[in-house]
Amino acid sequence: MADPNKYKSLSVQKEDWEKLGQLATKTNRTRSKMIGRLIRFFLDNKGVKANGKDKSSKSQIYLSKM
């Protein structure tokens, strides 16, 4: 069991936790790995790319060509 002094609890609706478990099983991952992937996906789609390039830079280049 996780050490409660080290980690905070996560409040999730039961249905969402079960769906996460189904997705994790389907993709052969743990729930923890799925949460990590969701966080990375969220950050990538907010403009903060893993390779250090901003998503908005493409739109700025496109607009400057107009």
PDB file of N, CA, C and O in Angstrom, chain B, residues numbered from 101:
ATOM      1  N   MET B 101       0.843  -1.190   0.000  1.00  0.00           N
ATOM      2  CA  MET B 101       0.000   0.000   0.000  1.00  0.00           C
ATOM      3  C   MET B 101       0.881   1.244   0.000  1.00  0.00           C
ATOM      4  O   MET B 101       1.965   1.249   0.583  1.00  0.00           O
ATOM      5  N   ALA B 102       0.417   2.266  -0.641  1.00  0.00           N
ATOM      6  CA  ALA B 102       1.160   3.516  -0.713  1.00  0.00           C
ATOM      7  C   ALA B 102       1.233   4.186   0.653  1.00  0.00           C
ATOM      8  O   ALA B 102       0.311   4.085   1.463  1.00  0.00           O
ATOM      9  N   ASP B 103       2.330   4.861   0.888  1.00  0.00           N
ATOM     10  CA  ASP B 103       2.537   5.570   2.146  1.00  0.00           C
ATOM     11  C   ASP B 103       1.715   6.854   2.127  1.00  0.00           C
ATOM     12  O   ASP B 103       1.992   7.730   1.308  1.00  0.00           O
ATOM     13  N   PRO B 104       0.706   7.002   3.004  1.00  0.00           N
ATOM     14  CA  PRO B 104      -0.149   8.199   2.979  1.00  0.00           C
ATOM     15  C   PRO B 104       0.607   9.488   3.323  1.00  0.00           C
ATOM     16  O   PRO B 104       0.134  10.581   3.011  1.00  0.00           O
ATOM     17  N   ASN B 105       1.760   9.371   3.955  1.00  0.00           N
ATOM     18  CA  ASN B 105       2.558  10.564   4.245  1.00  0.00           C
ATOM     19  C   ASN B 105       3.283  11.067   3.000  1.00  0.00           C
ATOM     20  O   ASN B 105       3.652  12.238   2.918  1.00  0.00           O
ATOM     21  N   LYS B 106       3.483  10.180   2.039  1.00  0.00           N
ATOM     22  CA  LYS B 106       4.195  10.518   0.816  1.00  0.00           C
ATOM     23  C   LYS B 106       3.262  10.936  -0.319  1.00  0.00           C
ATOM     24  O   LYS B 106       3.593  11.808  -1.122  1.00  0.00           O
ATOM     25  N   TYR B 107       2.095  10.303  -0.373  1.00  0.00           N
ATOM     26  CA  TYR B 107       1.183  10.509  -1.490  1.00  0.00           C
ATOM     27  C   TYR B 107      -0.154  11.044  -1.006  1.00  0.00           C
ATOM     28  O   TYR B 107      -0.617  10.698   0.081  1.00  0.00           O
ATOM     29  N   LYS B 108      -0.765  11.884  -1.815  1.00  0.00           N
ATOM     30  CA  LYS B 108      -2.094  12.393  -1.504  1.00  0.00           C
ATOM     31  C   LYS B 108      -3.132  11.470  -2.119  1.00  0.00           C
ATOM     32  O   LYS B 108      -2.850  10.756  -3.081  1.00  0.00           O
ATOM     33  N   SER B 109      -4.315  11.488  -1.566  1.00  0.00           N
ATOM     34  CA  SER B 109      -5.376  10.640  -2.102  1.00  0.00           C
ATOM     35  C   SER B 109      -5.952  11.272  -3.376  1.00  0.00           C
ATOM     36  O   SER B 109      -5.819  12.472  -3.617  1.00  0.00           O
ATOM     37  N   LEU B 110      -6.576  10.443  -4.155  1.00  0.00           N
ATOM     38  CA  LEU B 110      -7.177  10.881  -5.404  1.00  0.00           C
ATOM     39  C   LEU B 110      -8.665  10.575  -5.339  1.00  0.00           C
ATOM     40  O   LEU B 110      -9.058   9.412  -5.236  1.00  0.00           O
ATOM     41  N   SER B 111      -9.493  11.607  -5.398  1.00  0.00           N
ATOM     42  CA  SER B 111     -10.937  11.399  -5.349  1.00  0.00           C
ATOM     43  C   SER B 111     -11.466  11.327  -6.776  1.00  0.00           C
ATOM     44  O   SER B 111     -11.402  12.297  -7.531  1.00  0.00           O
ATOM     45  N   VAL B 112     -11.983  10.171  -7.121  1.00  0.00           N
ATOM     46  CA  VAL B 112     -12.494   9.930  -8.466  1.00  0.00           C
ATOM     47  C   VAL B 112     -13.840   9.233  -8.322  1.00  0.00           C
ATOM     48  O   VAL B 112     -14.025   8.396  -7.439  1.00  0.00           O
ATOM     49  N   GLN B 113     -14.775   9.584  -9.197  1.00  0.00           N
ATOM     50  CA  GLN B 113     -16.059   8.890  -9.167  1.00  0.00           C
ATOM     51  C   GLN B 113     -15.837   7.426  -9.517  1.00  0.00           C
ATOM     52  O   GLN B 113     -14.955   7.089 -10.306  1.00  0.00           O
ATOM     53  N   LYS B 114     -16.646   6.568  -8.923  1.00  0.00           N
ATOM     54  CA  LYS B 114     -16.477   5.128  -9.099  1.00  0.00           C
ATOM     55  C   LYS B 114     -16.565   4.719 -10.573  1.00  0.00           C
ATOM     56  O   LYS B 114     -15.789   3.881 -11.032  1.00  0.00           O
ATOM     57  N   GLU B 115     -17.496   5.299 -11.303  1.00  0.00           N
ATOM     58  CA  GLU B 115     -17.673   4.967 -12.724  1.00  0.00           C
ATOM     59  C   GLU B 115     -16.426   5.329 -13.526  1.00  0.00           C
ATOM     60  O   GLU B 115     -16.001   4.568 -14.396  1.00  0.00           O
ATOM     61  N   ASP B 116     -15.836   6.497 -13.232  1.00  0.00           N
ATOM     62  CA  ASP B 116     -14.623   6.928 -13.937  1.00  0.00           C
ATOM     63  C   ASP B 116     -13.450   6.010 -13.612  1.00  0.00           C
ATOM     64  O   ASP B 116     -12.645   5.688 -14.486  1.00  0.00           O
ATOM     65  N   TRP B 117     -13.356   5.586 -12.338  1.00  0.00           N
ATOM     66  CA  TRP B 117     -12.266   4.692 -11.927  1.00  0.00           C
ATOM     67  C   TRP B 117     -12.394   3.342 -12.630  1.00  0.00           C
ATOM     68  O   TRP B 117     -11.396   2.750 -13.042  1.00  0.00           O
ATOM     69  N   GLU B 118     -13.637   2.860 -12.764  1.00  0.00           N
ATOM     70  CA  GLU B 118     -13.875   1.588 -13.452  1.00  0.00           C
ATOM     71  C   GLU B 118     -13.555   1.709 -14.941  1.00  0.00           C
ATOM     72  O   GLU B 118     -12.976   0.792 -15.524  1.00  0.00           O
ATOM     73  N   LYS B 119     -13.930   2.839 -15.567  1.00  0.00           N
ATOM     74  CA  LYS B 119     -13.609   3.052 -16.985  1.00  0.00           C
ATOM     75  C   LYS B 119     -12.101   3.111 -17.193  1.00  0.00           C
ATOM     76  O   LYS B 119     -11.580   2.574 -18.170  1.00  0.00           O
ATOM     77  N   LEU B 120     -11.408   3.764 -16.274  1.00  0.00           N
ATOM     78  CA  LEU B 120      -9.947   3.836 -16.358  1.00  0.00           C
ATOM     79  C   LEU B 120      -9.344   2.439 -16.248  1.00  0.00           C
ATOM     80  O   LEU B 120      -8.387   2.112 -16.950  1.00  0.00           O
ATOM     81  N   GLY B 121      -9.903   1.624 -15.370  1.00  0.00           N
ATOM     82  CA  GLY B 121      -9.448   0.244 -15.232  1.00  0.00           C
ATOM     83  C   GLY B 121      -9.680  -0.567 -16.494  1.00  0.00           C
ATOM     84  O   GLY B 121      -8.829  -1.366 -16.883  1.00  0.00           O
ATOM     85  N   GLN B 122     -10.826  -0.367 -17.138  1.00  0.00           N
ATOM     86  CA  GLN B 122     -11.123  -1.067 -18.388  1.00  0.00           C
ATOM     87  C   GLN B 122     -10.152  -0.647 -19.489  1.00  0.00           C
ATOM     88  O   GLN B 122      -9.641  -1.489 -20.227  1.00  0.00           O
ATOM     89  N   LEU B 123      -9.900   0.661 -19.597  1.00  0.00           N
ATOM     90  CA  LEU B 123      -8.947   1.148 -20.602  1.00  0.00           C
ATOM     91  C   LEU B 123      -7.539   0.638 -20.320  1.00  0.00           C
ATOM     92  O   LEU B 123      -6.810   0.267 -21.240  1.00  0.00           O
ATOM     93  N   ALA B 124      -7.165   0.621 -19.059  1.00  0.00           N
ATOM     94  CA  ALA B 124      -5.834   0.150 -18.684  1.00  0.00           C
ATOM     95  C   ALA B 124      -5.671  -1.324 -19.042  1.00  0.00           C
ATOM     96  O   ALA B 124      -4.635  -1.723 -19.574  1.00  0.00           O
ATOM     97  N   THR B 125      -6.681  -2.128 -18.755  1.00  0.00           N
ATOM     98  CA  THR B 125      -6.627  -3.552 -19.080  1.00  0.00           C
ATOM     99  C   THR B 125      -6.586  -3.763 -20.585  1.00  0.00           C
ATOM    100  O   THR B 125      -5.835  -4.601 -21.084  1.00  0.00           O
ATOM    101  N   LYS B 126      -7.395  -3.002 -21.303  1.00  0.00           N
ATOM    102  CA  LYS B 126      -7.476  -3.126 -22.764  1.00  0.00           C
ATOM    103  C   LYS B 126      -6.136  -2.788 -23.425  1.00  0.00           C
ATOM    104  O   LYS B 126      -5.761  -3.402 -24.424  1.00  0.00           O
ATOM    105  N   THR B 127      -5.420  -1.810 -22.864  1.00  0.00           N
ATOM    106  CA  THR B 127      -4.153  -1.366 -23.457  1.00  0.00           C
ATOM    107  C   THR B 127      -2.945  -1.965 -22.748  1.00  0.00           C
ATOM    108  O   THR B 127      -1.809  -1.584 -23.029  1.00  0.00           O
ATOM    109  N   ASN B 128      -3.186  -2.911 -21.819  1.00  0.00           N
ATOM    110  CA  ASN B 128      -2.112  -3.598 -21.090  1.00  0.00           C
ATOM    111  C   ASN B 128      -1.230  -2.622 -20.302  1.00  0.00           C
ATOM    112  O   ASN B 128      -0.003  -2.722 -20.324  1.00  0.00           O
ATOM    113  N   ARG B 129      -1.876  -1.676 -19.605  1.00  0.00           N
ATOM    114  CA  ARG B 129      -1.179  -0.708 -18.753  1.00  0.00           C
ATOM    115  C   ARG B 129      -1.809  -0.730 -17.369  1.00  0.00           C
ATOM    116  O   ARG B 129      -2.896  -1.276 -17.179  1.00  0.00           O
ATOM    117  N   THR B 130      -1.126  -0.139 -16.414  1.00  0.00           N
ATOM    118  CA  THR B 130      -1.716   0.029 -15.090  1.00  0.00           C
ATOM    119  C   THR B 130      -2.483   1.343 -15.066  1.00  0.00           C
ATOM    120  O   THR B 130      -2.328   2.175 -15.960  1.00  0.00           O
ATOM    121  N   ARG B 131      -3.300   1.526 -14.055  1.00  0.00           N
ATOM    122  CA  ARG B 131      -4.020   2.799 -13.918  1.00  0.00           C
ATOM    123  C   ARG B 131      -3.030   3.954 -13.751  1.00  0.00           C
ATOM    124  O   ARG B 131      -3.247   5.042 -14.283  1.00  0.00           O
ATOM    125  N   SER B 132      -1.951   3.715 -13.017  1.00  0.00           N
ATOM    126  CA  SER B 132      -0.947   4.771 -12.819  1.00  0.00           C
ATOM    127  C   SER B 132      -0.338   5.213 -14.138  1.00  0.00           C
ATOM    128  O   SER B 132      -0.154   6.408 -14.372  1.00  0.00           O
ATOM    129  N   LYS B 133      -0.024   4.249 -15.004  1.00  0.00           N
ATOM    130  CA  LYS B 133       0.534   4.592 -16.317  1.00  0.00           C
ATOM    131  C   LYS B 133      -0.495   5.340 -17.161  1.00  0.00           C
ATOM    132  O   LYS B 133      -0.149   6.262 -17.900  1.00  0.00           O
ATOM    133  N   MET B 134      -1.753   4.941 -17.048  1.00  0.00           N
ATOM    134  CA  MET B 134      -2.805   5.617 -17.805  1.00  0.00           C
ATOM    135  C   MET B 134      -2.948   7.068 -17.351  1.00  0.00           C
ATOM    136  O   MET B 134      -3.125   7.960 -18.181  1.00  0.00           O
ATOM    137  N   ILE B 135      -2.873   7.310 -16.046  1.00  0.00           N
ATOM    138  CA  ILE B 135      -2.967   8.673 -15.528  1.00  0.00           C
ATOM    139  C   ILE B 135      -1.782   9.494 -16.037  1.00  0.00           C
ATOM    140  O   ILE B 135      -1.953  10.650 -16.426  1.00  0.00           O
ATOM    141  N   GLY B 136      -0.587   8.909 -16.037  1.00  0.00           N
ATOM    142  CA  GLY B 136       0.593   9.598 -16.575  1.00  0.00           C
ATOM    143  C   GLY B 136       0.424   9.942 -18.036  1.00  0.00           C
ATOM    144  O   GLY B 136       0.793  11.035 -18.464  1.00  0.00           O
ATOM    145  N   ARG B 137      -0.134   9.016 -18.813  1.00  0.00           N
ATOM    146  CA  ARG B 137      -0.367   9.273 -20.239  1.00  0.00           C
ATOM    147  C   ARG B 137      -1.400  10.377 -20.432  1.00  0.00           C
ATOM    148  O   ARG B 137      -1.258  11.219 -21.319  1.00  0.00           O
ATOM    149  N   LEU B 138      -2.438  10.371 -19.601  1.00  0.00           N
ATOM    150  CA  LEU B 138      -3.460  11.418 -19.693  1.00  0.00           C
ATOM    151  C   LEU B 138      -2.872  12.797 -19.403  1.00  0.00           C
ATOM    152  O   LEU B 138      -3.214  13.777 -20.064  1.00  0.00           O
ATOM    153  N   ILE B 139      -1.993  12.864 -18.417  1.00  0.00           N
ATOM    154  CA  ILE B 139      -1.357  14.141 -18.079  1.00  0.00           C
ATOM    155  C   ILE B 139      -0.496  14.615 -19.245  1.00  0.00           C
ATOM    156  O   ILE B 139      -0.559  15.782 -19.630  1.00  0.00           O
ATOM    157  N   ARG B 140       0.318  13.704 -19.813  1.00  0.00           N
ATOM    158  CA  ARG B 140       1.161  14.083 -20.959  1.00  0.00           C
ATOM    159  C   ARG B 140       0.310  14.498 -22.152  1.00  0.00           C
ATOM    160  O   ARG B 140       0.643  15.461 -22.841  1.00  0.00           O
ATOM    161  N   PHE B 141      -0.788  13.782 -22.405  1.00  0.00           N
ATOM    162  CA  PHE B 141      -1.694  14.118 -23.499  1.00  0.00           C
ATOM    163  C   PHE B 141      -2.280  15.510 -23.294  1.00  0.00           C
ATOM    164  O   PHE B 141      -2.343  16.310 -24.227  1.00  0.00           O
ATOM    165  N   PHE B 142      -2.707  15.793 -22.066  1.00  0.00           N
ATOM    166  CA  PHE B 142      -3.272  17.104 -21.758  1.00  0.00           C
ATOM    167  C   PHE B 142      -2.242  18.213 -21.991  1.00  0.00           C
ATOM    168  O   PHE B 142      -2.550  19.232 -22.608  1.00  0.00           O
ATOM    169  N   LEU B 143      -1.030  18.010 -21.499  1.00  0.00           N
ATOM    170  CA  LEU B 143       0.013  19.026 -21.665  1.00  0.00           C
ATOM    171  C   LEU B 143       0.374  19.225 -23.134  1.00  0.00           C
ATOM    172  O   LEU B 143       0.579  20.357 -23.574  1.00  0.00           O
ATOM    173  N   ASP B 144       0.455  18.145 -23.889  1.00  0.00           N
ATOM    174  CA  ASP B 144       0.772  18.244 -25.315  1.00  0.00           C
ATOM    175  C   ASP B 144      -0.293  19.018 -26.070  1.00  0.00           C
ATOM    176  O   ASP B 144       0.019  19.757 -27.003  1.00  0.00           O
ATOM    177  N   ASN B 145      -1.538  18.856 -25.676  1.00  0.00           N
ATOM    178  CA  ASN B 145      -2.627  19.521 -26.384  1.00  0.00           C
ATOM    179  C   ASN B 145      -2.918  20.922 -25.871  1.00  0.00           C
ATOM    180  O   ASN B 145      -3.786  21.610 -26.408  1.00  0.00           O
ATOM    181  N   LYS B 146      -2.211  21.348 -24.851  1.00  0.00           N
ATOM    182  CA  LYS B 146      -2.341  22.721 -24.363  1.00  0.00           C
ATOM    183  C   LYS B 146      -1.238  23.611 -24.929  1.00  0.00           C
ATOM    184  O   LYS B 146      -1.111  24.770 -24.533  1.00  0.00           O
ATOM    185  N   GLY B 147      -0.446  23.079 -25.849  1.00  0.00           N
ATOM    186  CA  GLY B 147       0.590  23.881 -26.463  1.00  0.00           C
ATOM    187  C   GLY B 147       1.978  23.619 -25.930  1.00  0.00           C
ATOM    188  O   GLY B 147       2.951  24.119 -26.494  1.00  0.00           O
ATOM    189  N   VAL B 148       2.104  22.855 -24.866  1.00  0.00           N
ATOM    190  CA  VAL B 148       3.410  22.543 -24.301  1.00  0.00           C
ATOM    191  C   VAL B 148       3.808  21.169 -24.841  1.00  0.00           C
ATOM    192  O   VAL B 148       3.371  20.145 -24.316  1.00  0.00           O
ATOM    193  N   LYS B 149       4.632  21.144 -25.884  1.00  0.00           N
ATOM    194  CA  LYS B 149       5.017  19.889 -26.516  1.00  0.00           C
ATOM    195  C   LYS B 149       6.224  19.286 -25.821  1.00  0.00           C
ATOM    196  O   LYS B 149       7.040  19.997 -25.234  1.00  0.00           O
ATOM    197  N   ALA B 150       6.326  17.969 -25.895  1.00  0.00           N
ATOM    198  CA  ALA B 150       7.426  17.253 -25.260  1.00  0.00           C
ATOM    199  C   ALA B 150       8.768  17.591 -25.903  1.00  0.00           C
ATOM    200  O   ALA B 150       9.801  17.549 -25.235  1.00  0.00           O
ATOM    201  N   ASN B 151       8.764  17.927 -27.190  1.00  0.00           N
ATOM    202  CA  ASN B 151      10.011  18.236 -27.872  1.00  0.00           C
ATOM    203  C   ASN B 151      10.409  19.712 -27.726  1.00  0.00           C
ATOM    204  O   ASN B 151      11.377  20.157 -28.342  1.00  0.00           O
ATOM    205  N   GLY B 152       9.678  20.451 -26.927  1.00  0.00           N
ATOM    206  CA  GLY B 152      10.034  21.831 -26.651  1.00  0.00           C
ATOM    207  C   GLY B 152       9.470  22.843 -27.632  1.00  0.00           C
ATOM    208  O   GLY B 152       9.693  24.042 -27.469  1.00  0.00           O
ATOM    209  N   LYS B 153       8.746  22.391 -28.645  1.00  0.00           N
ATOM    210  CA  LYS B 153       8.163  23.312 -29.622  1.00  0.00           C
ATOM    211  C   LYS B 153       6.739  23.643 -29.218  1.00  0.00           C
ATOM    212  O   LYS B 153       5.984  22.777 -28.776  1.00  0.00           O
ATOM    213  N   ASP B 154       6.393  24.881 -29.373  1.00  0.00           N
ATOM    214  CA  ASP B 154       5.061  25.350 -29.011  1.00  0.00           C
ATOM    215  C   ASP B 154       4.110  25.093 -30.172  1.00  0.00           C
ATOM    216  O   ASP B 154       4.455  25.361 -31.322  1.00  0.00           O
ATOM    217  N   LYS B 155       2.914  24.577 -29.887  1.00  0.00           N
ATOM    218  CA  LYS B 155       1.928  24.325 -30.938  1.00  0.00           C
ATOM    219  C   LYS B 155       1.525  25.614 -31.644  1.00  0.00           C
ATOM    220  O   LYS B 155       1.251  25.599 -32.844  1.00  0.00           O
ATOM    221  N   SER B 156       1.486  26.711 -30.929  1.00  0.00           N
ATOM    222  CA  SER B 156       1.015  27.958 -31.510  1.00  0.00           C
ATOM    223  C   SER B 156       2.010  28.545 -32.505  1.00  0.00           C
ATOM    224  O   SER B 156       1.641  29.436 -33.270  1.00  0.00           O
ATOM    225  N   SER B 157       3.260  28.077 -32.525  1.00  0.00           N
ATOM    226  CA  SER B 157       4.243  28.634 -33.445  1.00  0.00           C
ATOM    227  C   SER B 157       3.860  28.361 -34.899  1.00  0.00           C
ATOM    228  O   SER B 157       4.151  29.181 -35.770  1.00  0.00           O
ATOM    229  N   LYS B 158       3.213  27.228 -35.180  1.00  0.00           N
ATOM    230  CA  LYS B 158       2.776  26.922 -36.534  1.00  0.00           C
ATOM    231  C   LYS B 158       1.693  27.900 -36.974  1.00  0.00           C
ATOM    232  O   LYS B 158       1.717  28.382 -38.106  1.00  0.00           O
ATOM    233  N   SER B 159       0.756  28.193 -36.099  1.00  0.00           N
ATOM    234  CA  SER B 159      -0.318  29.103 -36.470  1.00  0.00           C
ATOM    235  C   SER B 159       0.218  30.523 -36.658  1.00  0.00           C
ATOM    236  O   SER B 159      -0.301  31.265 -37.491  1.00  0.00           O
ATOM    237  N   GLN B 160       1.234  30.912 -35.909  1.00  0.00           N
ATOM    238  CA  GLN B 160       1.807  32.235 -36.079  1.00  0.00           C
ATOM    239  C   GLN B 160       2.516  32.349 -37.422  1.00  0.00           C
ATOM    240  O   GLN B 160       2.428  33.381 -38.086  1.00  0.00           O
ATOM    241  N   ILE B 161       3.209  31.308 -37.819  1.00  0.00           N
ATOM    242  CA  ILE B 161       3.877  31.311 -39.119  1.00  0.00           C
ATOM    243  C   ILE B 161       2.844  31.379 -40.219  1.00  0.00           C
ATOM    244  O   ILE B 161       3.021  32.122 -41.184  1.00  0.00           O
ATOM    245  N   TYR B 162       1.767  30.619 -40.096  1.00  0.00           N
ATOM    246  CA  TYR B 162       0.728  30.612 -41.086  1.00  0.00           C
ATOM    247  C   TYR B 162       0.088  31.986 -41.201  1.00  0.00           C
ATOM    248  O   TYR B 162      -0.156  32.464 -42.309  1.00  0.00           O
ATOM    249  N   LEU B 163      -0.182  32.620 -40.084  1.00  0.00           N
ATOM    250  CA  LEU B 163      -0.815  33.927 -40.116  1.00  0.00           C
ATOM    251  C   LEU B 163       0.118  34.978 -40.694  1.00  0.00           C
ATOM    252  O   LEU B 163      -0.343  35.917 -41.343  1.00  0.00           O
ATOM    253  N   SER B 164       1.410  34.843 -40.476  1.00  0.00           N
ATOM    254  CA  SER B 164       2.331  35.850 -40.993  1.00  0.00           C
ATOM    255  C   SER B 164       2.479  35.749 -42.505  1.00  0.00           C
ATOM    256  O   SER B 164       2.871  36.731 -43.136  1.00  0.00           O
ATOM    257  N   LYS B 165       2.184  34.605 -43.110  1.00  0.00           N
ATOM    258  CA  LYS B 165       2.278  34.441 -44.547  1.00  0.00           C
ATOM    259  C   LYS B 165       1.083  35.034 -45.262  1.00  0.00           C
ATOM    260  O   LYS B 165       1.136  35.253 -46.472  1.00  0.00           O
ATOM    261  N   MET B 166       0.010  35.298 -44.542  1.00  0.00           N
ATOM    262  CA  MET B 166      -1.218  35.804 -45.166  1.00  0.00           C
ATOM    263  C   MET B 166      -1.114  37.237 -45.561  1.00  0.00           C
ATOM    264  O   MET B 166      -2.067  37.801 -46.098  1.00  0.00           O
TER     265      MET B 166
END
